[in-house]
Amino acid sequence: MRAYAARMEPRLLFYTLTAALLGGCGSKPASESNTATPIPAQPNTIAPAGQPNNGAQPTSTAAFDVHEWGVIDVAPSGAVELAAGPGTQQNTGARPAPPNEEPRPMRKPVVYFHLDPGAAALDVDVRAHIPRGSMLEVWPEGELAADAIRWPHVRVSPCGVPMPSIAAQLPRLRADRSATRDGYSEVFELPEYETSDAACLTSGTTTGRLLFYRGAVPSTPLPIEVSRSAQGARVMRASARGEGTVIFTAAGGRGITLPWPAVGADVGLPEAFSESFEGEQLARTLEREITERGLTGPEAAAFMRAWSRAFFGVDSPASGATRDQQEAGRESTRRGPRVGPPAALIYVMPEATVAGVAELTITPPPRSVRRVMVVRIELSAR
């Protein structure tokens, strides 16, 4: 996990769809894969380019499912990042655009494939598209366009013979990708998001467990926005129906939970809490929310490893910290002021609205797709 401050600097908007291939996977030798029976083209039911699916589930009976998670991070300036993790700022001299020039960047998640037990390996075509946007960083390499990345031949197979993980390739990546266009990189975080329950994927010479891209997109409305009323009070307003819990945190990570607001209604956010929850409890609440939306246990744990400290100022239980280490951290907090994340509004985006910010095309279509996007709106002190 990188420093939170580096993540929150206003800068050119990013969009990250994580689709990195991590190791521990089996694949057929090249001589075999070249002779595999081609899979006939099927209608794509997952948000073809220019055709949002409005959250509709695929009608395919294919023997695999796709899960995706990520974060839409909105800075106080209004810039938005859709991200897998906090990322790494690089010393490239790149400067963020002034706030009045920033579109709403979106940085996107990791994508996992789940193959049914006993199902045969198959080939899929995967395309991620950022409407009116641009690509900044991808993994693995594919057919890269200005606003899209396509992996035309991804082999989805059960994991068998261990293969080199992406972590083993990081030294080469650091040499080949020492700088990105915006001085920011997420590819080096990809090993942190590997899960043991995902199918193995092979694209070209790269084998792993997920796919990744990041890009820049125009300003996009979100299902819940935060603004100030005429009287100066902070209010949230929903433009879409949703469910579950909205988490409102104060600086440092403590916070409260609220129900999803009625569409069009202004709901006031308190300036101070008479009672509030600790960061550990809020982290458990968010983990429960994303699990209920369809992520597996390992996927939810990967999400919390990436974001628990940035959101709530606490380590996720999935971080591997022992009970004694966790208690030592709490004791340190009691002895002095806690420096943690800023105030924020955090919620899971309704799945029906996700296609409006990211288009994902998979052919042949999976039996089901679960797209779990968490929005965090950082709130300014004033």
C-alpha positions as CSV (number, residue, x, y, z in Angstrom):
1,M,0.0,0.0,0.0
2,R,1.5,3.3,-1.0
3,A,1.2,6.6,0.9
4,Y,-2.3,7.9,0.8
5,A,-1.3,11.4,0.2
6,A,0.3,10.5,-3.1
7,R,-3.0,9.1,-4.2
8,M,-5.1,12.0,-3.5
9,E,-3.2,14.8,-5.3
10,P,-5.4,16.4,-7.9
11,R,-4.1,15.3,-11.3
12,L,-5.1,14.3,-14.8
13,L,-8.0,11.9,-14.4
14,F,-7.2,8.3,-14.5
15,Y,-9.2,5.2,-15.5
16,T,-7.9,1.9,-14.4
17,L,-9.5,-1.4,-15.3
18,T,-7.4,-4.0,-13.7
19,A,-6.8,-6.9,-15.8
20,A,-3.4,-8.1,-14.9
21,L,-2.4,-11.7,-15.3
22,L,-0.8,-13.1,-12.2
23,G,0.9,-16.4,-11.8
24,G,0.3,-19.8,-10.4
25,C,-1.6,-20.8,-13.6
26,G,-1.3,-23.6,-16.1
27,S,-1.6,-23.3,-19.8
28,K,-1.2,-25.4,-22.9
29,P,2.0,-25.5,-24.9
30,A,2.1,-23.2,-27.9
31,S,2.0,-26.1,-30.2
32,E,-1.3,-27.3,-28.7
33,S,-2.9,-23.9,-28.4
34,N,-2.3,-23.3,-32.1
35,T,-4.4,-26.3,-33.0
36,A,-7.3,-25.7,-30.6
37,T,-10.7,-25.9,-32.2
38,P,-11.9,-22.3,-32.8
39,I,-14.9,-21.1,-30.8
40,P,-17.7,-19.8,-33.0
41,A,-18.6,-16.1,-32.5
42,Q,-21.6,-15.5,-30.3
43,P,-23.6,-12.4,-29.7
44,N,-22.0,-10.3,-27.0
45,T,-24.3,-9.4,-24.2
46,I,-21.9,-7.4,-22.0
47,A,-21.9,-3.8,-22.9
48,P,-20.5,-3.7,-26.5
49,A,-18.8,-0.5,-27.3
50,G,-21.3,2.3,-27.6
51,Q,-24.1,0.0,-26.2
52,P,-24.2,0.2,-22.4
53,N,-25.9,-2.9,-20.9
54,N,-27.7,-0.9,-18.1
55,G,-26.6,-3.6,-15.7
56,A,-28.5,-6.4,-17.5
57,Q,-27.0,-9.9,-16.9
58,P,-25.8,-12.0,-19.9
59,T,-28.1,-14.7,-21.1
60,S,-25.2,-17.1,-22.0
61,T,-25.1,-20.6,-20.5
62,A,-21.3,-20.6,-20.8
63,A,-19.4,-22.5,-18.1
64,F,-17.6,-19.4,-16.7
65,D,-18.4,-16.2,-14.8
66,V,-16.6,-12.9,-14.5
67,H,-16.1,-10.7,-11.4
68,E,-14.7,-7.2,-11.3
69,W,-13.9,-4.8,-8.6
70,G,-12.5,-1.3,-8.4
71,V,-12.8,2.2,-6.9
72,I,-14.0,5.5,-8.3
73,D,-12.0,8.0,-6.3
74,V,-13.3,11.6,-6.4
75,A,-11.0,14.3,-5.1
76,P,-12.3,17.6,-3.5
77,S,-11.4,19.4,-6.8
78,G,-13.9,17.1,-8.5
79,A,-11.3,15.0,-10.3
80,V,-12.2,11.3,-10.3
81,E,-10.0,8.2,-10.4
82,L,-11.3,4.7,-11.1
83,A,-8.6,2.5,-9.5
84,A,-7.6,-0.9,-8.4
85,G,-5.3,0.4,-5.7
86,P,-3.6,3.5,-4.4
87,G,-0.8,3.3,-7.0
88,T,2.7,4.8,-7.1
89,Q,3.6,8.3,-8.0
90,Q,6.7,8.4,-10.2
91,N,9.3,11.2,-10.4
92,T,8.6,12.1,-14.0
93,G,8.0,15.8,-13.6
94,A,4.4,15.4,-14.7
95,R,2.1,18.0,-13.3
96,P,-1.6,17.7,-12.6
97,A,-4.0,19.9,-14.5
98,P,-5.4,22.9,-12.7
99,P,-8.8,22.0,-11.0
100,N,-10.8,24.0,-13.5
101,E,-9.3,21.9,-16.4
102,E,-9.7,18.5,-14.8
103,P,-12.3,16.1,-16.1
104,R,-13.6,13.4,-13.8
105,P,-11.0,10.7,-14.0
106,M,-12.0,7.1,-13.4
107,R,-9.6,4.4,-12.5
108,K,-10.8,0.8,-12.9
109,P,-10.6,-2.6,-11.2
110,V,-9.3,-6.1,-11.5
111,V,-11.2,-8.6,-13.6
112,Y,-11.3,-12.3,-12.6
113,F,-12.6,-15.3,-14.5
114,H,-14.2,-18.3,-12.8
115,L,-14.4,-21.5,-14.7
116,D,-16.8,-24.2,-13.6
117,P,-15.2,-27.3,-12.0
118,G,-14.4,-29.8,-14.7
119,A,-15.2,-27.4,-17.5
120,A,-12.8,-27.4,-20.5
121,A,-10.5,-24.5,-21.3
122,L,-11.8,-22.0,-23.7
123,D,-10.7,-18.9,-25.6
124,V,-12.3,-15.5,-25.1
125,D,-12.0,-12.1,-26.7
126,V,-11.9,-9.2,-24.1
127,R,-12.2,-5.5,-24.9
128,A,-12.3,-2.6,-22.5
129,H,-13.4,0.7,-23.8
130,I,-13.3,4.2,-22.3
131,P,-15.8,6.3,-24.2
132,R,-14.3,9.7,-25.3
133,G,-11.3,8.8,-23.1
134,S,-7.7,7.5,-23.5
135,M,-5.7,4.6,-22.3
136,L,-2.6,5.3,-20.1
137,E,-1.4,1.9,-18.8
138,V,-2.3,-1.8,-19.6
139,W,-1.3,-5.3,-18.6
140,P,-0.7,-7.6,-20.5
141,E,0.1,-5.9,-23.8
142,G,-2.7,-6.3,-26.4
143,E,-4.2,-4.4,-29.3
144,L,-4.1,-0.9,-27.8
145,A,-6.1,1.9,-29.3
146,A,-6.4,5.5,-28.2
147,D,-9.5,4.8,-26.0
148,A,-9.6,1.0,-25.8
149,I,-7.6,-2.2,-25.1
150,R,-8.4,-5.5,-26.7
151,W,-7.0,-8.9,-25.7
152,P,-8.2,-11.0,-28.7
153,H,-7.0,-14.5,-27.6
154,V,-7.2,-15.0,-23.9
155,R,-7.1,-18.7,-22.9
156,V,-9.2,-19.4,-19.8
157,S,-8.2,-22.6,-18.2
158,P,-8.0,-24.5,-14.8
159,C,-4.9,-23.7,-12.9
160,G,-2.4,-26.5,-12.9
161,V,1.3,-26.3,-13.4
162,P,2.7,-23.3,-11.5
163,M,3.9,-20.5,-13.8
164,P,6.0,-17.4,-13.1
165,S,3.9,-14.8,-11.4
166,I,3.8,-11.1,-12.4
167,A,5.8,-10.4,-9.2
168,A,8.7,-12.3,-10.8
169,Q,8.5,-10.0,-13.9
170,L,8.5,-6.7,-12.0
171,P,12.2,-6.0,-12.5
172,R,11.7,-6.1,-16.2
173,L,8.5,-4.0,-15.9
174,R,10.4,-1.4,-14.0
175,A,13.0,-1.2,-16.8
176,D,10.4,-1.2,-19.6
177,R,7.9,1.1,-17.9
178,S,10.0,3.4,-15.8
179,A,7.6,6.3,-16.6
180,T,4.0,6.7,-17.6
181,R,2.4,9.5,-19.4
182,D,1.0,11.0,-16.1
183,G,3.8,10.0,-13.8
184,Y,1.7,7.4,-12.1
185,S,1.6,3.6,-12.2
186,E,-0.5,0.7,-10.8
187,V,1.1,-2.2,-12.6
188,F,3.5,-2.8,-9.7
189,E,0.6,-3.4,-7.3
190,L,-0.9,-6.2,-9.3
191,P,0.6,-9.1,-7.3
192,E,-1.3,-7.8,-4.3
193,Y,-4.7,-8.5,-6.0
194,E,-4.1,-12.1,-7.0
195,T,-6.7,-14.6,-5.7
196,S,-6.4,-18.3,-5.4
197,D,-9.9,-19.0,-6.7
198,A,-9.7,-17.4,-10.1
199,A,-9.1,-19.3,-13.3
200,C,-5.8,-19.0,-15.1
201,L,-5.5,-16.8,-18.1
202,T,-2.9,-16.8,-20.9
203,S,-2.5,-13.9,-23.3
204,G,0.4,-14.2,-25.7
205,T,3.4,-15.2,-23.5
206,T,1.8,-13.9,-20.3
207,T,0.0,-16.2,-17.9
208,G,-1.8,-15.2,-14.7
209,R,-5.1,-14.7,-13.0
210,L,-6.4,-11.3,-13.9
211,L,-6.4,-8.4,-16.5
212,F,-5.6,-4.6,-16.1
213,Y,-5.8,-1.2,-17.7
214,R,-5.9,2.4,-16.7
215,G,-7.0,5.5,-18.6
216,A,-8.4,9.0,-18.6
217,V,-12.1,9.8,-19.1
218,P,-14.3,12.9,-19.3
219,S,-16.4,14.1,-16.4
220,T,-19.1,11.5,-15.5
221,P,-22.0,12.0,-13.1
222,L,-22.1,9.5,-10.2
223,P,-25.2,8.0,-8.5
224,I,-24.6,10.0,-5.4
225,E,-23.0,13.5,-5.4
226,V,-22.1,15.7,-2.5
227,S,-22.6,19.5,-2.5
228,R,-23.3,22.4,-0.2
229,S,-26.7,23.8,0.3
230,A,-27.5,27.5,0.1
231,Q,-27.1,27.6,3.9
232,G,-23.7,26.1,3.6
233,A,-24.6,22.6,5.0
234,R,-23.1,19.6,3.3
235,V,-25.7,17.4,1.6
236,M,-25.8,14.3,-0.6
237,R,-28.2,13.7,-3.4
238,A,-28.9,10.4,-5.3
239,S,-29.7,10.4,-9.0
240,A,-30.2,6.6,-9.2
241,R,-31.9,4.0,-7.1
242,G,-29.5,2.0,-4.9
243,E,-29.3,-0.4,-2.0
244,G,-27.2,-1.1,1.0
245,T,-25.2,1.2,3.2
246,V,-23.6,4.6,2.6
247,I,-20.6,5.2,4.9
248,F,-19.7,8.7,5.9
249,T,-16.3,9.1,7.6
250,A,-14.7,12.0,9.4
251,A,-11.0,12.8,9.0
252,G,-9.1,10.0,10.7
253,G,-11.4,7.1,9.7
254,R,-14.2,7.1,12.3
255,G,-17.7,7.4,10.8
256,I,-21.4,6.5,10.6
257,T,-23.5,4.5,8.3
258,L,-26.6,5.8,6.4
259,P,-29.3,4.2,4.2
260,W,-29.2,4.9,0.5
261,P,-31.0,8.3,0.0
262,A,-34.3,8.6,-2.0
263,V,-33.7,9.7,-5.6
264,G,-33.7,13.5,-5.8
265,A,-33.8,14.1,-2.1
266,D,-31.2,16.2,-0.3
267,V,-29.9,14.4,2.8
268,G,-27.8,16.5,5.2
269,L,-24.4,15.2,6.4
270,P,-23.6,16.1,10.0
271,E,-20.6,18.3,10.7
272,A,-19.8,16.3,13.8
273,F,-20.7,12.9,15.2
274,S,-22.2,12.4,18.7
275,E,-21.6,8.6,18.2
276,S,-19.6,6.9,15.5
277,F,-18.0,3.6,14.6
278,E,-14.2,2.8,14.6
279,G,-12.5,2.2,11.3
280,E,-12.3,-1.5,12.0
281,Q,-16.1,-1.8,12.1
282,L,-16.6,0.4,9.1
283,A,-14.1,-1.8,7.2
284,R,-16.0,-4.9,8.1
285,T,-19.2,-3.2,6.9
286,L,-17.8,-2.4,3.5
287,E,-16.3,-5.9,3.2
288,R,-19.8,-7.4,3.9
289,E,-21.3,-5.0,1.3
290,I,-19.0,-6.0,-1.5
291,T,-19.4,-9.7,-0.7
292,E,-23.2,-9.4,-0.8
293,R,-22.8,-7.8,-4.3
294,G,-21.2,-11.0,-5.6
295,L,-17.4,-11.0,-4.9
296,T,-15.9,-14.2,-3.6
297,G,-14.2,-14.2,-0.2
298,P,-10.7,-14.0,-1.7
299,E,-11.7,-11.2,-4.0
300,A,-13.3,-9.1,-1.2
301,A,-10.1,-9.7,0.9
302,A,-8.0,-8.5,-2.0
303,F,-10.1,-5.3,-2.2
304,M,-9.8,-4.7,1.5
305,R,-6.0,-5.2,1.4
306,A,-5.8,-2.5,-1.2
307,W,-8.2,0.0,0.3
308,S,-8.8,-0.5,4.0
309,R,-6.1,1.8,5.2
310,A,-6.8,4.5,2.6
311,F,-10.5,4.5,3.5
312,F,-10.5,3.9,7.2
313,G,-6.9,4.3,8.5
314,V,-6.7,0.6,9.6
315,D,-5.2,-2.5,8.2
316,S,-7.5,-5.1,6.8
317,P,-7.7,-8.5,8.6
318,A,-6.6,-9.9,5.2
319,S,-3.3,-8.0,5.6
320,G,-1.9,-10.8,7.7
321,A,-1.4,-8.7,10.9
322,T,-1.6,-10.8,14.0
323,R,-3.9,-10.0,16.9
324,D,-1.0,-8.7,18.9
325,Q,0.1,-6.4,16.1
326,Q,-3.4,-5.1,15.6
327,E,-3.7,-4.4,19.4
328,A,-0.3,-2.6,19.3
329,G,-1.6,-0.4,16.5
330,R,-4.7,0.5,18.5
331,E,-2.5,1.2,21.6
332,S,-0.4,3.5,19.5
333,T,-3.5,5.3,18.4
334,R,-4.7,5.8,22.0
335,R,-1.3,7.3,22.9
336,G,-1.4,10.1,20.4
337,P,-3.5,11.8,17.7
338,R,-4.3,9.6,14.7
339,V,-3.3,10.8,11.3
340,G,-5.6,9.1,8.9
341,P,-7.6,9.5,5.7
342,P,-9.7,12.6,5.2
343,A,-13.4,12.8,5.5
344,A,-15.2,11.0,2.7
345,L,-18.5,9.5,1.5
346,I,-18.2,5.8,0.5
347,Y,-20.7,3.6,-1.2
348,V,-21.1,0.7,-3.7
349,M,-22.2,1.9,-7.1
350,P,-25.5,0.3,-8.3
351,E,-24.5,-2.3,-10.9
352,A,-26.9,-0.9,-13.4
353,T,-24.9,2.3,-13.6
354,V,-21.4,0.8,-14.0
355,A,-21.7,0.4,-17.8
356,G,-22.1,4.2,-18.0
357,V,-18.5,4.7,-16.9
358,A,-16.9,1.6,-18.3
359,E,-17.7,-0.7,-21.2
360,L,-16.6,-4.3,-21.1
361,T,-17.0,-6.7,-24.0
362,I,-16.4,-10.4,-23.6
363,T,-17.0,-12.9,-26.5
364,P,-18.3,-15.5,-26.0
365,P,-20.3,-14.0,-23.2
366,P,-20.0,-15.4,-19.6
367,R,-23.0,-16.9,-17.9
368,S,-22.9,-13.9,-15.5
369,V,-20.9,-10.8,-14.7
370,R,-20.7,-9.0,-11.3
371,R,-19.2,-5.5,-11.5
372,V,-18.6,-4.2,-8.0
373,M,-17.5,-0.5,-8.0
374,V,-16.9,1.4,-4.8
375,V,-17.2,5.2,-4.9
376,R,-15.3,7.3,-2.5
377,I,-15.9,11.1,-2.6
378,E,-13.3,12.9,-0.6
379,L,-14.8,15.8,1.3
380,S,-12.9,19.1,1.7
381,A,-12.5,20.5,5.2
382,R,-14.7,23.5,4.3
